[in-house]
Amino acid sequence: MYKKWLGALAALILAGFVFWFFIQGGGAGNQDASFPAPNFTLPDLSGKGISLSQFKGKVVFLDFWATWCDACREEIPDLIRLYQEKNSKGLVVLGVSVDALGKSVVQPFVNQAQIPYPVVIAGDHVPAGYDISGLPTAFLIDKNGIVRHEYIGAVSYEDVVKDINSLL
Protein backbone atom coordinates (compact mmCIF):
# COMPACT_ATOMS: atom_id res chain seq x y z
CA MET A 1 0.00 0.00 0.00
CA TYR A 2 2.81 2.40 0.84
CA LYS A 3 4.50 1.68 -2.51
CA LYS A 4 1.39 2.79 -4.39
CA TRP A 5 1.12 5.90 -2.25
CA LEU A 6 4.81 6.73 -2.76
CA GLY A 7 4.47 6.11 -6.50
CA ALA A 8 1.49 8.46 -6.70
CA LEU A 9 3.35 11.09 -4.67
CA ALA A 10 6.40 10.82 -6.93
CA ALA A 11 4.22 11.20 -10.04
CA LEU A 12 2.55 14.27 -8.53
CA ILE A 13 5.90 15.86 -7.67
CA LEU A 14 7.20 15.15 -11.18
CA ALA A 15 4.07 16.66 -12.76
CA GLY A 16 4.46 19.74 -10.57
CA PHE A 17 8.10 20.12 -11.57
CA VAL A 18 7.27 19.83 -15.27
CA PHE A 19 4.54 22.49 -14.91
CA TRP A 20 6.91 24.81 -12.99
CA PHE A 21 9.69 24.24 -15.56
CA PHE A 22 7.50 25.33 -18.46
CA ILE A 23 5.78 28.19 -16.64
CA GLN A 24 9.20 29.65 -15.76
CA GLY A 25 10.37 29.52 -19.36
CA GLY A 26 12.42 26.32 -19.12
CA GLY A 27 10.92 25.01 -22.33
CA ALA A 28 12.30 27.92 -24.33
CA GLY A 29 12.39 27.59 -28.05
CA ASN A 30 11.84 29.40 -31.32
CA GLN A 31 9.50 27.77 -33.80
CA ASP A 32 8.77 28.93 -37.32
CA ALA A 33 5.08 29.31 -37.94
CA SER A 34 2.69 30.40 -40.65
CA PHE A 35 -0.93 30.95 -39.67
CA PRO A 36 -3.23 33.96 -39.47
CA ALA A 37 -2.97 35.68 -36.11
CA PRO A 38 -6.36 35.38 -34.38
CA ASN A 39 -7.78 38.82 -33.71
CA PHE A 40 -8.84 39.90 -30.23
CA THR A 41 -9.85 43.04 -28.41
CA LEU A 42 -8.71 43.49 -24.83
CA PRO A 43 -8.66 46.48 -22.48
CA ASP A 44 -5.44 48.39 -21.96
CA LEU A 45 -4.52 49.82 -18.56
CA SER A 46 -6.80 52.82 -19.09
CA GLY A 47 -9.73 50.55 -20.03
CA LYS A 48 -9.60 51.37 -23.75
CA GLY A 49 -10.12 48.38 -26.05
CA ILE A 50 -7.08 47.47 -28.14
CA SER A 51 -7.53 45.12 -31.10
CA LEU A 52 -4.71 43.21 -32.71
CA SER A 53 -6.20 44.05 -36.12
CA GLN A 54 -5.53 47.76 -35.59
CA PHE A 55 -1.82 47.02 -36.09
CA LYS A 56 -2.18 45.55 -39.59
CA GLY A 57 0.61 46.92 -41.76
CA LYS A 58 3.06 46.76 -38.85
CA VAL A 59 5.19 43.96 -37.45
CA VAL A 60 3.85 42.91 -34.03
CA PHE A 61 5.77 41.19 -31.25
CA LEU A 62 2.89 39.80 -29.16
CA ASP A 63 4.11 38.81 -25.69
CA PHE A 64 1.96 36.78 -23.25
CA TRP A 65 3.28 37.26 -19.72
CA ALA A 66 2.40 37.64 -16.03
CA THR A 67 3.83 39.64 -13.15
CA TRP A 68 4.41 36.48 -11.07
CA CYS A 69 6.50 34.82 -13.81
CA ASP A 70 10.25 35.21 -13.20
CA ALA A 71 11.21 34.56 -16.84
CA CYS A 72 8.62 37.13 -17.97
CA ARG A 73 10.09 39.80 -15.71
CA GLU A 74 13.63 38.96 -16.83
CA GLU A 75 12.85 39.51 -20.53
CA ILE A 76 11.15 42.90 -20.11
CA PRO A 77 14.34 45.04 -20.39
CA ASP A 78 15.06 43.43 -23.77
CA LEU A 79 11.47 43.99 -24.91
CA ILE A 80 11.77 47.65 -23.89
CA ARG A 81 15.00 47.87 -25.92
CA LEU A 82 13.28 46.30 -28.95
CA TYR A 83 10.42 48.77 -28.64
CA GLN A 84 12.73 51.77 -28.27
CA GLU A 85 14.94 50.81 -31.21
CA LYS A 86 12.37 49.40 -33.64
CA ASN A 87 9.07 51.17 -32.96
CA SER A 88 9.87 54.04 -35.32
CA LYS A 89 10.65 51.45 -38.03
CA GLY A 90 7.23 49.78 -37.75
CA LEU A 91 7.50 47.35 -34.83
CA VAL A 92 4.71 47.15 -32.27
CA VAL A 93 5.47 45.38 -29.00
CA LEU A 94 2.20 44.42 -27.35
CA GLY A 95 2.18 42.87 -23.89
CA VAL A 96 -0.75 40.64 -22.97
CA SER A 97 -0.97 40.12 -19.22
CA VAL A 98 -2.58 36.89 -18.09
CA ASP A 99 -2.56 37.91 -14.43
CA ALA A 100 -5.81 36.72 -12.83
CA LEU A 101 -5.86 39.83 -10.61
CA GLY A 102 -5.68 42.06 -13.68
CA LYS A 103 -4.95 45.76 -13.54
CA SER A 104 -4.54 45.81 -9.75
CA VAL A 105 -1.21 43.97 -10.06
CA VAL A 106 -0.25 44.86 -13.63
CA GLN A 107 -0.44 48.66 -13.37
CA PRO A 108 2.05 48.95 -10.45
CA PHE A 109 4.42 46.54 -12.20
CA VAL A 110 4.24 48.45 -15.51
CA ASN A 111 4.92 51.70 -13.65
CA GLN A 112 7.86 50.25 -11.71
CA ALA A 113 9.42 48.61 -14.79
CA GLN A 114 8.71 51.73 -16.89
CA ILE A 115 7.22 49.70 -19.73
CA PRO A 116 6.65 52.12 -22.63
CA TYR A 117 4.78 49.78 -24.97
CA PRO A 118 1.06 49.01 -24.75
CA VAL A 119 -0.07 46.37 -22.28
CA VAL A 120 -3.52 44.80 -22.39
CA ILE A 121 -5.25 42.69 -19.77
CA ALA A 122 -6.43 39.20 -20.69
CA GLY A 123 -6.81 38.09 -17.09
CA ASP A 124 -6.54 34.33 -16.84
CA HIS A 125 -8.27 33.80 -20.22
CA VAL A 126 -5.88 33.67 -23.15
CA PRO A 127 -7.57 34.89 -26.36
CA ALA A 128 -8.95 32.10 -28.54
CA GLY A 129 -6.54 30.71 -31.10
CA TYR A 130 -3.36 31.18 -29.08
CA ASP A 131 -2.06 27.91 -27.69
CA ILE A 132 0.00 28.89 -24.65
CA SER A 133 1.78 26.02 -22.93
CA GLY A 134 3.90 28.16 -20.62
CA LEU A 135 4.93 31.71 -19.89
CA PRO A 136 6.28 33.76 -21.39
CA THR A 137 5.14 32.89 -24.90
CA ALA A 138 5.43 35.35 -27.76
CA PHE A 139 4.36 35.47 -31.38
CA LEU A 140 6.02 37.49 -34.14
CA ILE A 141 3.36 38.64 -36.60
CA ASP A 142 4.16 40.07 -40.03
CA LYS A 143 2.63 43.15 -41.65
CA ASN A 144 -0.13 41.03 -43.20
CA GLY A 145 -1.27 39.55 -39.87
CA ILE A 146 0.47 36.18 -40.31
CA VAL A 147 2.28 34.61 -37.34
CA ARG A 148 5.83 33.87 -38.53
CA HIS A 149 7.55 32.78 -35.31
CA GLU A 150 6.54 31.50 -31.89
CA TYR A 151 8.88 31.88 -28.93
CA ILE A 152 8.30 29.68 -25.90
CA GLY A 153 10.13 30.84 -22.81
CA ALA A 154 12.06 34.03 -22.17
CA VAL A 155 13.58 35.74 -25.18
CA SER A 156 16.50 38.10 -25.40
CA TYR A 157 17.09 40.96 -27.79
CA GLU A 158 19.62 38.82 -29.64
CA ASP A 159 17.12 35.93 -29.91
CA VAL A 160 14.56 37.93 -31.87
CA VAL A 161 16.13 40.97 -33.51
CA LYS A 162 17.18 39.08 -36.67
CA ASP A 163 13.65 37.69 -37.10
CA ILE A 164 12.15 41.14 -36.54
CA ASN A 165 14.56 42.85 -38.95
CA SER A 166 13.66 40.33 -41.67
CA LEU A 167 10.00 41.41 -41.42
CA LEU A 168 10.41 45.20 -41.09
Secondary structure, DSSP 4 states (H G I P E B T S, - for coil): -HHHHHHHHHHHHHHHHHHHHHHTTTT-EEEEEEEEPPP-EEEBTTS-EEEGGGGTTSEEEEEEE-TT-HHHHHHHHHHHHHHHHHGGGTEEEEEEE--TTTHHHHHHHHHHHT--S-EEE-TT-PPTT----SSSEEEEE-TTSEEEEEEES---HHHHHHHHHHH-
